[in-house]
Amino acid sequence: MAKYITRYGAMRLLGVFTYPDNLPLLHGFDIIAQTNRGQECGVVLCDATAETLARLNTELTEGRIVRQMSEEDKLQQRQLREVEKDEFVRCRNIIEKMNLVMDLVRVEHIFGGERLIVYYTADGRVDFRELVKTLASEFQTRIEMRQIGVRDETKLLADFGDCGKEVCCNWYLVEMPPVSMKMAKLQKATLDPAKISGRCGRLKCCLRYEYDHYAESLRQMPLAGKIVSTPEGEGKVIGHELLAGLVAVEIPDAGKKSIPLRDVVLLNTEGGAVKEKPAKKQERKK
């Protein structure tokens, strides 16, 4: 029985689904899957091998693939997307009548009709018990309420980013990576919030992608303020060009010079070269 990694649902969830049919499924195949929420539309990403599973540092749901999507299934899926628009308006009107302090983001109608998932944002906890009863009566199905953050809201609604490509969270990201202003500073990105913020208003996820490389490059560099020896003479480190592997050095009578890291020798306060500490000998186990 073959297993495949599949993406499904409005939140682009990942799961490992079994498929009893002998015919292989390829990347991009549209399928109908049985998940813990009901029958849902999904797309096959790849075989669920030990190697691919090891690369996914996230919890995966489990289920089974019922069948490949037929033309009738695809037509039904398009019709459901239209139905969702009407359900969204009806749901929003009910929320407004009940004066609930929450913002409706999206309504997801599961393909098999087993449930309606209501995505919303709110500053705090919302008592939606009466809302669930009213919605269940209105739509005659099970209601699942999902409170999400602004980044998940963008994942559901946004299309393209400043780079001209689909926003990463709505394209391939499974989990939102932690991003800090420290990462922007290290990469010498502009600190203008309008330029380093994504569609969600938070720091762009792409600031995280190359940060590890920048951090590793910086660890190999002499710190700013240190005295170094270069082919141009001795001077003080005043900066770094991490991607180029260059050290900016202020040399008396020569000014600022960009020197390759391999030609830079760190000096101690007495002017001599810093000697590397010998590696500790490993004790033999008896």
PASEBA-1860 file (N, C-alpha, C; in nm, 3 decimals):
! residues 286
1> MAKYITRY> 0.085/-0.119/0.000/0.000/0.000/0.000/0.089/0.125/0.000 ~ 0.073/0.209/-0.102/0.159/0.327/-0.117/0.115/0.438/-0.022 ~ 0.212/0.520/0.016/0.184/0.636/0.101/0.235/0.762/0.032 ~ 0.157/0.870/0.044/0.193/0.995/-0.021/0.177/1.112/0.076 ~ 0.267/1.210/0.062/0.252/1.335/0.135/0.160/1.424/0.052 ~ 0.054/1.470/0.117/-0.051/1.543/0.047/-0.083/1.673/0.119 ~ -0.112/1.776/0.041/-0.155/1.905/0.098/-0.305/1.918/0.077 ~ -0.374/1.967/0.179/-0.519/1.979/0.169/-0.569/2.092/0.258
9> GAMRLLGV> -0.691/2.136/0.233/-0.757/2.236/0.317/-0.713/2.378/0.289 ~ -0.795/2.473/0.336/-0.767/2.615/0.315/-0.636/2.657/0.381 ~ -0.602/2.593/0.494/-0.478/2.625/0.564/-0.360/2.547/0.510 ~ -0.379/2.475/0.401/-0.272/2.402/0.333/-0.201/2.307/0.430 ~ -0.280/2.224/0.493/-0.228/2.126/0.589/-0.157/2.014/0.516 ~ -0.065/1.947/0.586/0.008/1.835/0.529/-0.032/1.706/0.599 ~ -0.042/1.600/0.520/-0.075/1.470/0.577/-0.007/1.358/0.502 ~ 0.004/1.244/0.568/0.054/1.122/0.504/-0.065/1.032/0.481
17> FTYPDNLP> -0.099/1.013/0.355/-0.219/0.939/0.320/-0.185/0.810/0.246 ~ -0.253/0.705/0.282/-0.234/0.576/0.215/-0.324/0.569/0.092 ~ -0.279/0.491/-0.006/-0.356/0.475/-0.129/-0.351/0.329/-0.169 ~ -0.465/0.257/-0.163/-0.464/0.113/-0.189/-0.449/0.076/-0.336 ~ -0.478/0.169/-0.425/-0.473/0.139/-0.568/-0.328/0.116/-0.612 ~ -0.307/0.028/-0.706/-0.173/-0.001/-0.756/-0.120/0.105/-0.851 ~ -0.210/0.185/-0.909/-0.165/0.289/-1.000/-0.094/0.400/-0.922 ~ 0.030/0.437/-0.959/0.104/0.539/-0.884/0.045/0.678/-0.904
25> LLHGFDII> 0.056/0.761/-0.801/0.014/0.899/-0.809/0.138/0.988/-0.821 ~ 0.131/1.087/-0.906/0.245/1.174/-0.930/0.223/1.311/-0.866 ~ 0.331/1.386/-0.857/0.325/1.522/-0.802/0.223/1.606/-0.878 ~ 0.134/1.672/-0.803/0.036/1.760/-0.866/-0.098/1.696/-0.894 ~ -0.110/1.565/-0.870/-0.238/1.498/-0.893/-0.341/1.548/-0.790 ~ -0.459/1.586/-0.839/-0.569/1.625/-0.750/-0.640/1.500/-0.701 ~ -0.668/1.497/-0.571/-0.728/1.378/-0.511/-0.839/1.415/-0.413 ~ -0.920/1.317/-0.381/-1.017/1.327/-0.272/-0.964/1.240/-0.159
33> AQTNRGQE> -0.946/1.300/-0.041/-0.887/1.228/0.072/-0.984/1.224/0.188 ~ -0.975/1.116/0.266/-1.052/1.103/0.389/-0.962/1.145/0.505 ~ -0.991/1.261/0.565/-0.912/1.312/0.677/-0.994/1.300/0.805 ~ -0.939/1.347/0.915/-1.014/1.343/1.040/-1.128/1.445/1.042 ~ -1.136/1.530/0.937/-1.243/1.629/0.928/-1.352/1.586/0.831 ~ -1.324/1.485/0.749/-1.420/1.441/0.648/-1.352/1.423/0.514 ~ -1.430/1.419/0.407/-1.372/1.409/0.274/-1.331/1.547/0.225 ~ -1.205/1.556/0.182/-1.152/1.687/0.142/-1.075/1.676/0.011
41> CGVVLCDA> -1.066/1.789/-0.057/-0.985/1.797/-0.178/-0.840/1.819/-0.139 ~ -0.750/1.759/-0.213/-0.608/1.776/-0.185/-0.525/1.759/-0.310 ~ -0.395/1.775/-0.294/-0.304/1.757/-0.406/-0.183/1.678/-0.359 ~ -0.140/1.583/-0.438/-0.025/1.498/-0.404/0.104/1.578/-0.423 ~ 0.192/1.570/-0.324/0.321/1.638/-0.333/0.433/1.541/-0.371 ~ 0.442/1.429/-0.300/0.548/1.333/-0.329/0.521/1.203/-0.253 ~ 0.606/1.103/-0.279/0.597/0.978/-0.204/0.639/1.002/-0.059 ~ 0.574/0.935/0.033/0.608/0.948/0.175/0.719/0.850/0.211
49> TAETLARL> 0.840/0.879/0.163/0.956/0.795/0.194/1.018/0.840/0.326 ~ 1.109/0.758/0.378/1.177/0.794/0.503/1.255/0.923/0.487 ~ 1.313/0.944/0.369/1.393/1.065/0.344/1.305/1.190/0.343 ~ 1.192/1.185/0.272/1.106/1.302/0.266/1.043/1.333/0.401 ~ 1.007/1.230/0.477/0.948/1.252/0.608/1.049/1.315/0.704 ~ 1.178/1.276/0.689/1.282/1.331/0.776/1.304/1.480/0.749 ~ 1.276/1.524/0.628/1.296/1.664/0.592/1.183/1.754/0.642 ~ 1.070/1.694/0.677/0.956/1.772/0.723/0.957/1.779/0.875
57> NTELTEGR> 0.994/1.894/0.926/1.003/1.911/1.071/0.869/1.963/1.124 ~ 0.766/1.885/1.102/0.633/1.924/1.147/0.548/1.800/1.167 ~ 0.443/1.815/1.243/0.353/1.702/1.269/0.259/1.685/1.150 ~ 0.247/1.564/1.102/0.164/1.535/0.987/0.039/1.457/1.029 ~ -0.074/1.493/0.969/-0.195/1.416/0.994/-0.192/1.289/0.911 ~ -0.283/1.200/0.939/-0.291/1.074/0.864/-0.431/1.055/0.809 ~ -0.438/0.982/0.701/-0.567/0.955/0.638/-0.547/0.863/0.520 ~ -0.645/0.862/0.432/-0.633/0.778/0.314/-0.686/0.852/0.192
65> IVRQMSEE> -0.632/0.818/0.079/-0.678/0.876/-0.047/-0.792/0.791/-0.100 ~ -0.905/0.852/-0.120/-1.024/0.779/-0.168/-1.015/0.754/-0.317 ~ -0.979/0.860/-0.392/-0.972/0.848/-0.538/-0.907/0.973/-0.596 ~ -0.868/0.963/-0.721/-0.828/1.082/-0.795/-0.953/1.163/-0.826 ~ -0.937/1.295/-0.830/-1.051/1.380/-0.858/-1.096/1.363/-1.003 ~ -1.226/1.346/-1.019/-1.285/1.338/-1.153/-1.328/1.478/-1.196 ~ -1.374/1.490/-1.318/-1.423/1.619/-1.366/-1.545/1.662/-1.286 ~ -1.628/1.565/-1.246/-1.745/1.597/-1.164/-1.702/1.650/-1.028
73> DKLQQRQL> -1.597/1.589/-0.970/-1.545/1.636/-0.841/-1.495/1.780/-0.853 ~ -1.424/1.810/-0.961/-1.369/1.944/-0.980/-1.480/2.047/-0.999 ~ -1.586/2.006/-1.067/-1.701/2.095/-1.083/-1.768/2.121/-0.949 ~ -1.781/2.015/-0.868/-1.840/2.031/-0.736/-1.754/2.121/-0.648 ~ -1.622/2.108/-0.660/-1.531/2.192/-0.582/-1.549/2.340/-0.618 ~ -1.562/2.368/-0.748/-1.581/2.507/-0.790/-1.716/2.561/-0.739 ~ -1.817/2.477/-0.740/-1.948/2.518/-0.690/-1.943/2.547/-0.541 ~ -1.865/2.466/-0.467/-1.851/2.488/-0.323/-1.784/2.622/-0.293
81> REVEKDEF> -1.687/2.661/-0.376/-1.621/2.790/-0.356/-1.721/2.904/-0.372 ~ -1.817/2.887/-0.462/-1.921/2.988/-0.479/-2.017/2.986/-0.361 ~ -2.049/2.866/-0.313/-2.137/2.853/-0.197/-2.074/2.918/-0.074 ~ -1.943/2.904/-0.061/-1.873/2.962/0.053/-1.891/3.114/0.060 ~ -1.898/3.180/-0.054/-1.916/3.325/-0.055/-2.048/3.363/0.010 ~ -2.153/3.289/-0.024/-2.284/3.314/0.036/-2.283/3.280/0.185 ~ -2.218/3.168/0.220/-2.212/3.127/0.361/-2.133/3.229/0.443 ~ -2.031/3.288/0.384/-1.952/3.389/0.454/-2.040/3.509/0.489
89> VRCRNIIE> -2.118/3.557/0.395/-2.205/3.673/0.418/-2.309/3.641/0.525 ~ -2.370/3.525/0.517/-2.471/3.486/0.616/-2.409/3.473/0.755 ~ -2.290/3.415/0.761/-2.221/3.400/0.889/-2.184/3.536/0.948 ~ -2.136/3.626/0.864/-2.098/3.761/0.911/-2.220/3.836/0.964 ~ -2.333/3.822/0.898/-2.455/3.889/0.943/-2.498/3.838/1.080 ~ -2.486/3.707/1.101/-2.523/3.650/1.230/-2.430/3.701/1.340 ~ -2.300/3.709/1.310/-2.203/3.759/1.409/-2.235/3.903/1.446 ~ -2.270/3.984/1.346/-2.303/4.125/1.373/-2.429/4.137/1.457
97> KMNLVMDL> -2.529/4.055/1.430/-2.653/4.060/1.508/-2.629/4.021/1.653 ~ -2.533/3.931/1.676/-2.505/3.886/1.812/-2.404/3.976/1.882 ~ -2.354/4.080/1.811/-2.260/4.178/1.868/-2.134/4.113/1.927 ~ -2.083/4.014/1.857/-1.961/3.948/1.902/-1.839/4.025/1.854 ~ -1.741/4.040/1.944/-1.620/4.116/1.911/-1.520/4.021/1.844 ~ -1.539/4.000/1.716/-1.454/3.913/1.638/-1.465/3.950/1.492 ~ -1.362/3.922/1.415/-1.360/3.952/1.272/-1.358/3.822/1.194 ~ -1.459/3.802/1.114/-1.468/3.682/1.031/-1.367/3.693/0.917
105> VRVEHIFG> -1.286/3.588/0.899/-1.183/3.588/0.795/-1.225/3.503/0.675 ~ -1.270/3.382/0.703/-1.310/3.294/0.594/-1.397/3.182/0.646 ~ -1.481/3.130/0.558/-1.561/3.012/0.586/-1.517/2.904/0.489 ~ -1.480/2.787/0.542/-1.437/2.675/0.457/-1.540/2.563/0.465 ~ -1.596/2.530/0.351/-1.696/2.422/0.343/-1.623/2.294/0.299 ~ -1.617/2.197/0.390/-1.550/2.071/0.359/-1.619/2.002/0.241 ~ -1.541/1.943/0.152/-1.592/1.885/0.028/-1.707/1.787/0.052 ~ -1.691/1.701/0.154/-1.794/1.601/0.181/-1.914/1.655/0.256
113> GERLIVYY> -1.908/1.783/0.296/-2.019/1.846/0.368/-2.026/1.810/0.515 ~ -1.922/1.744/0.569/-1.926/1.699/0.709/-1.922/1.815/0.809 ~ -1.862/1.927/0.768/-1.852/2.040/0.861/-1.823/2.170/0.787 ~ -1.845/2.280/0.860/-1.814/2.414/0.812/-1.712/2.472/0.909 ~ -1.598/2.513/0.859/-1.492/2.567/0.945/-1.494/2.719/0.934 ~ -1.506/2.785/1.048/-1.514/2.931/1.053/-1.383/2.985/1.109 ~ -1.308/3.058/1.026/-1.181/3.118/1.067/-1.207/3.263/1.107 ~ -1.155/3.302/1.223/-1.178/3.439/1.270/-1.059/3.488/1.350
121> TADGRVDF> -1.049/3.620/1.363/-0.949/3.682/1.448/-1.020/3.758/1.559 ~ -0.954/3.767/1.673/-1.010/3.840/1.787/-0.895/3.875/1.881 ~ -0.913/3.984/1.956/-0.808/4.026/2.049/-0.797/3.933/2.170 ~ -0.906/3.872/2.206/-0.904/3.780/2.320/-0.994/3.661/2.294 ~ -1.033/3.595/2.402/-1.121/3.479/2.388/-1.264/3.526/2.363 ~ -1.335/3.449/2.282/-1.473/3.483/2.247/-1.564/3.367/2.289 ~ -1.672/3.401/2.357/-1.771/3.300/2.393/-1.865/3.283/2.273 ~ -1.838/3.179/2.194/-1.916/3.161/2.071/-2.009/3.040/2.080
129> RELVKTLA> -2.046/3.000/2.201/-2.132/2.883/2.216/-2.268/2.904/2.150 ~ -2.328/3.019/2.173/-2.457/3.048/2.110/-2.442/3.064/1.959 ~ -2.327/3.120/1.918/-2.302/3.137/1.775/-2.295/3.001/1.705 ~ -2.228/2.906/1.767/-2.215/2.772/1.708/-2.352/2.708/1.693 ~ -2.437/2.721/1.794/-2.571/2.664/1.786/-2.651/2.727/1.672 ~ -2.638/2.861/1.660/-2.713/2.931/1.556/-2.662/2.893/1.418 ~ -2.530/2.885/1.402/-2.473/2.850/1.272/-2.506/2.705/1.234 ~ -2.504/2.616/1.333/-2.537/2.475/1.306/-2.681/2.463/1.258
137> SEFQTRIE> -2.769/2.543/1.317/-2.910/2.542/1.275/-2.925/2.605/1.137 ~ -2.848/2.709/1.111/-2.856/2.781/0.984/-2.805/2.697/0.867 ~ -2.692/2.628/0.887/-2.628/2.556/0.777/-2.648/2.404/0.782 ~ -2.710/2.356/0.889/-2.742/2.213/0.901/-2.619/2.124/0.886 ~ -2.512/2.162/0.954/-2.390/2.082/0.954/-2.310/2.115/1.079 ~ -2.206/2.038/1.102/-2.121/2.062/1.220/-2.038/2.188/1.198 ~ -2.023/2.269/1.302/-1.948/2.394/1.295/-1.819/2.381/1.375 ~ -1.708/2.420/1.314/-1.578/2.422/1.383/-1.525/2.564/1.381
145> MRQIGVRD> -1.501/2.622/1.498/-1.450/2.759/1.510/-1.298/2.754/1.524 ~ -1.228/2.834/1.443/-1.082/2.838/1.448/-1.034/2.982/1.461 ~ -0.980/3.016/1.579/-0.923/3.149/1.597/-0.780/3.149/1.544 ~ -0.748/3.245/1.460/-0.616/3.251/1.397/-0.553/3.387/1.421 ~ -0.422/3.397/1.391/-0.351/3.524/1.404/-0.343/3.596/1.270 ~ -0.278/3.712/1.272/-0.273/3.793/1.150/-0.191/3.726/1.041 ~ -0.090/3.647/1.079/-0.010/3.580/0.977/-0.090/3.468/0.910 ~ -0.171/3.398/0.989/-0.257/3.296/0.930/-0.367/3.360/0.845
153> ETKLLADF> -0.411/3.480/0.885/-0.511/3.551/0.806/-0.455/3.582/0.667 ~ -0.328/3.623/0.663/-0.264/3.650/0.534/-0.251/3.522/0.454 ~ -0.221/3.411/0.523/-0.209/3.282/0.455/-0.339/3.244/0.385 ~ -0.452/3.284/0.442/-0.581/3.251/0.385/-0.623/3.347/0.274 ~ -0.582/3.474/0.285/-0.639/3.576/0.197/-0.542/3.637/0.097 ~ -0.413/3.642/0.131/-0.318/3.716/0.045/-0.287/3.640/-0.082 ~ -0.239/3.714/-0.181/-0.203/3.652/-0.308/-0.055/3.670/-0.340 ~ -0.013/3.792/-0.373/0.125/3.815/-0.414/0.196/3.912/-0.319
161> GDCGKEVC> 0.328/3.892/-0.305/0.408/3.979/-0.221/0.479/4.085/-0.304 ~ 0.564/4.164/-0.236/0.638/4.271/-0.303/0.732/4.217/-0.410 ~ 0.775/4.092/-0.395/0.870/4.032/-0.489/0.804/3.991/-0.620 ~ 0.671/3.997/-0.625/0.599/3.959/-0.745/0.558/3.814/-0.749 ~ 0.598/3.737/-0.647/0.560/3.596/-0.639/0.451/3.579/-0.534 ~ 0.390/3.459/-0.535/0.290/3.430/-0.433/0.353/3.441/-0.296 ~ 0.276/3.491/-0.200/0.330/3.502/-0.064/0.368/3.362/-0.015 ~ 0.482/3.353/0.051/0.538/3.223/0.089/0.442/3.142/0.176
169> CNWYLVEM> 0.371/3.213/0.267/0.282/3.141/0.359/0.166/3.075/0.286 ~ 0.130/3.130/0.170/0.020/3.073/0.093/0.069/2.987/-0.022 ~ 0.201/2.970/-0.029/0.260/2.896/-0.140/0.314/2.762/-0.092 ~ 0.414/2.765/-0.002/0.476/2.639/0.037/0.509/2.629/0.185 ~ 0.509/2.739/0.261/0.546/2.730/0.402/0.444/2.646/0.479 ~ 0.494/2.559/0.564/0.408/2.479/0.650/0.393/2.547/0.785 ~ 0.505/2.594/0.840/0.503/2.665/0.966/0.566/2.803/0.945 ~ 0.516/2.901/1.018/0.569/3.036/1.008/0.701/3.045/1.086
177> PPVSMKMA> 0.811/3.078/1.020/0.939/3.084/1.092/0.947/3.208/1.180 ~ 1.013/3.198/1.296/1.029/3.317/1.381/1.123/3.416/1.314 ~ 1.085/3.542/1.311/1.163/3.647/1.246/1.180/3.762/1.344 ~ 1.302/3.818/1.352/1.329/3.929/1.444/1.401/4.041/1.370 ~ 1.400/4.159/1.430/1.469/4.274/1.372/1.619/4.249/1.367 ~ 1.670/4.165/1.457/1.812/4.130/1.456/1.853/4.071/1.322 ~ 1.765/3.991/1.264/1.795/3.928/1.135/1.806/4.033/1.024 ~ 1.717/4.132/1.029/1.721/4.239/0.928/1.849/4.321/0.942
185> KLQKATLD> 1.890/4.349/1.066/2.010/4.429/1.089/2.135/4.354/1.042 ~ 2.143/4.225/1.071/2.260/4.148/1.032/2.275/4.142/0.881 ~ 2.163/4.135/0.810/2.167/4.129/0.663/2.174/4.267/0.599 ~ 2.186/4.370/0.686/2.195/4.509/0.640/2.076/4.547/0.551 ~ 1.960/4.492/0.587/1.838/4.529/0.515/1.791/4.665/0.567 ~ 1.716/4.735/0.485/1.660/4.861/0.531/1.573/4.837/0.653 ~ 1.576/4.927/0.747/1.496/4.912/0.868/1.364/4.986/0.858 ~ 1.330/5.029/0.737/1.202/5.094/0.714/1.092/4.988/0.727
193> PAKISGRC> 1.004/5.000/0.828/0.901/4.897/0.849/0.816/4.872/0.724 ~ 0.793/4.974/0.646/0.708/4.957/0.528/0.774/4.868/0.423 ~ 0.907/4.858/0.426/0.979/4.781/0.324/1.016/4.640/0.369 ~ 1.022/4.620/0.499/1.060/4.486/0.547/0.941/4.413/0.611 ~ 0.822/4.468/0.596/0.702/4.403/0.648/0.626/4.337/0.534 ~ 0.570/4.221/0.563/0.493/4.148/0.462/0.349/4.193/0.458 ~ 0.267/4.118/0.386/0.126/4.152/0.372/0.052/4.146/0.506 ~ 0.108/4.069/0.600/0.045/4.055/0.731/0.079/4.170/0.825
201> GRLKCCLR> 0.173/4.256/0.784/0.216/4.365/0.870/0.330/4.328/0.962 ~ 0.369/4.201/0.963/0.482/4.155/1.043/0.607/4.148/0.954 ~ 0.723/4.125/1.018/0.847/4.114/0.942/0.837/4.001/0.839 ~ 0.892/4.023/0.721/0.882/3.926/0.613/0.949/3.794/0.651 ~ 0.885/3.684/0.615/0.940/3.552/0.644/1.073/3.530/0.574 ~ 1.093/3.594/0.457/1.215/3.570/0.380/1.339/3.625/0.450 ~ 1.323/3.710/0.552/1.438/3.755/0.629/1.501/3.640/0.706 ~ 1.426/3.533/0.723/1.475/3.416/0.798/1.554/3.321/0.710
209> YEYDHYAE> 1.530/3.324/0.579/1.584/3.220/0.492/1.736/3.216/0.490 ~ 1.802/3.333/0.481/1.947/3.337/0.467/2.017/3.374/0.597 ~ 1.940/3.390/0.704/1.999/3.436/0.829/2.108/3.343/0.881 ~ 2.086/3.212/0.875/2.185/3.117/0.926/2.319/3.132/0.854 ~ 2.312/3.156/0.722/2.436/3.174/0.644/2.507/3.302/0.687 ~ 2.432/3.409/0.705/2.491/3.535/0.751/2.554/3.518/0.890 ~ 2.482/3.451/0.980/2.531/3.433/1.116/2.659/3.349/1.117 ~ 2.665/3.244/1.035/2.784/3.161/1.028/2.901/3.239/0.970
217> SLRQMPLA> 2.875/3.321/0.869/2.981/3.404/0.809/3.035/3.504/0.911 ~ 2.945/3.562/0.992/2.988/3.660/1.091/3.075/3.596/1.198 ~ 3.046/3.470/1.233/3.126/3.402/1.336/3.270/3.382/1.292 ~ 3.294/3.380/1.163/3.430/3.361/1.111/3.506/3.493/1.098 ~ 3.436/3.604/1.119/3.497/3.735/1.102/3.552/3.790/1.234 ~ 3.662/3.869/1.229/3.706/3.939/1.350/3.605/4.048/1.386 ~ 3.583/4.067/1.514/3.482/4.162/1.558/3.524/4.305/1.527 ~ 3.424/4.392/1.512/3.451/4.534/1.490/3.528/4.590/1.609
225> GKIVSTPE> 3.629/4.672/1.580/3.713/4.731/1.685/3.842/4.656/1.710 ~ 3.853/4.532/1.659/3.974/4.453/1.678/4.085/4.503/1.584 ~ 4.208/4.484/1.629/4.325/4.521/1.549/4.370/4.399/1.469 ~ 4.391/4.419/1.341/4.429/4.308/1.253/4.547/4.348/1.166 ~ 4.613/4.245/1.116/4.722/4.265/1.020/4.674/4.225/0.883 ~ 4.703/4.307/0.782/4.662/4.280/0.644/4.780/4.308/0.551 ~ 4.773/4.265/0.425/4.878/4.299/0.329/4.896/4.450/0.311 ~ 4.792/4.527/0.348/4.798/4.673/0.336/4.855/4.738/0.461
233> GEGKVIGH> 4.876/4.659/0.567/4.925/4.712/0.693/4.827/4.681/0.806 ~ 4.865/4.721/0.927/4.779/4.697/1.042/4.667/4.802/1.047 ~ 4.553/4.760/1.099/4.442/4.854/1.110/4.333/4.800/1.201 ~ 4.225/4.876/1.211/4.113/4.841/1.298/3.994/4.797/1.213 ~ 3.930/4.689/1.256/3.811/4.640/1.187/3.696/4.736/1.212 ~ 3.633/4.783/1.105/3.520/4.876/1.118/3.391/4.821/1.058 ~ 3.398/4.704/0.995/3.276/4.648/0.937/3.304/4.521/0.861 ~ 3.198/4.464/0.804/3.210/4.338/0.731/3.122/4.341/0.606
241> ELLAGLVA> 3.166/4.270/0.503/3.083/4.243/0.386/3.069/4.091/0.380 ~ 2.965/4.043/0.449/2.954/3.900/0.478/2.943/3.814/0.353 ~ 2.859/3.851/0.260/2.841/3.768/0.141/2.967/3.765/0.055 ~ 3.039/3.875/0.051/3.161/3.882/-0.030/3.282/3.825/0.044 ~ 3.268/3.799/0.175/3.380/3.747/0.254/3.490/3.849/0.274 ~ 3.453/3.978/0.287/3.550/4.085/0.302/3.539/4.149/0.439 ~ 3.653/4.197/0.489/3.659/4.267/0.617/3.695/4.412/0.588 ~ 3.615/4.504/0.637/3.643/4.647/0.621/3.738/4.690/0.731
249> VEIPDAGK> 3.855/4.738/0.691/3.961/4.774/0.787/4.002/4.919/0.765 ~ 4.012/4.996/0.875/4.062/5.134/0.871/4.211/5.129/0.899 ~ 4.293/5.162/0.794/4.438/5.154/0.804/4.496/5.295/0.806 ~ 4.579/5.329/0.906/4.640/5.462/0.910/4.714/5.494/0.780 ~ 4.694/5.615/0.731/4.758/5.665/0.609/4.711/5.594/0.482 ~ 4.617/5.500/0.495/4.567/5.430/0.377/4.415/5.436/0.366 ~ 4.349/5.470/0.477/4.204/5.482/0.476/4.134/5.347/0.488 ~ 4.011/5.344/0.446/3.930/5.223/0.456/3.963/5.128/0.341
257> KSIPLRDV> 3.988/5.002/0.377/4.018/4.900/0.278/3.930/4.777/0.301 ~ 3.886/4.715/0.194/3.811/4.591/0.203/3.907/4.476/0.171 ~ 3.934/4.395/0.273/4.035/4.290/0.263/3.967/4.154/0.270 ~ 4.005/4.060/0.182/3.951/3.924/0.193/3.983/3.863/0.329 ~ 3.889/3.790/0.384/3.907/3.732/0.517/4.032/3.647/0.526 ~ 4.068/3.577/0.420/4.185/3.488/0.423/4.315/3.566/0.441 ~ 4.315/3.696/0.412/4.436/3.778/0.422/4.439/3.860/0.551 ~ 4.345/3.835/0.640/4.335/3.912/0.764/4.379/3.825/0.881
265> VLLNTEGG> 4.472/3.880/0.962/4.522/3.809/1.081/4.488/3.892/1.203 ~ 4.417/3.833/1.298/4.379/3.903/1.420/4.499/3.917/1.511 ~ 4.524/4.038/1.563/4.636/4.066/1.652/4.585/4.086/1.794 ~ 4.673/4.054/1.893/4.636/4.082/2.031/4.675/4.225/2.066 ~ 4.653/4.266/2.188/4.677/4.405/2.227/4.824/4.441/2.222 ~ 4.914/4.341/2.227/5.057/4.370/2.220/5.106/4.376/2.077 ~ 5.019/4.349/1.983/5.060/4.360/1.843/5.100/4.228/1.781 ~ 5.103/4.121/1.858/5.141/3.991/1.801/5.019/3.917/1.750
273> AVKEKPAK> 5.042/3.821/1.667/4.930/3.742/1.614/4.870/3.657/1.725 ~ 4.740/3.644/1.723/4.671/3.562/1.822/4.696/3.415/1.790 ~ 4.745/3.344/1.889/4.770/3.201/1.869/4.645/3.122/1.900 ~ 4.619/3.024/1.815/4.503/2.940/1.838/4.528/2.848/1.956 ~ 4.425/2.829/2.037/4.437/2.740/2.151/4.441/2.596/2.103 ~ 4.535/2.515/2.156/4.540/2.375/2.112/4.413/2.301/2.152 ~ 4.372/2.213/2.066/4.251/2.135/2.093/4.275/2.042/2.211 ~ 4.176/2.027/2.295/4.188/1.939/2.411/4.191/1.794/2.365
281> KQERKK> 4.283/1.719/2.427/4.292/1.577/2.393/4.177/1.502/2.457 ~ 4.120/1.417/2.379/4.009/1.337/2.430/4.063/1.223/2.515 ~ 4.003/1.208/2.633/4.046/1.100/2.723/4.000/0.967/2.668 ~ 4.092/0.871/2.675/4.057/0.738/2.629/3.967/0.671/2.732 ~ 3.863/0.608/2.676/3.775/0.535/2.765/3.839/0.403/2.805 ~ 3.836/0.377/2.933/3.895/0.254/2.984/3.798/0.139/2.964
END
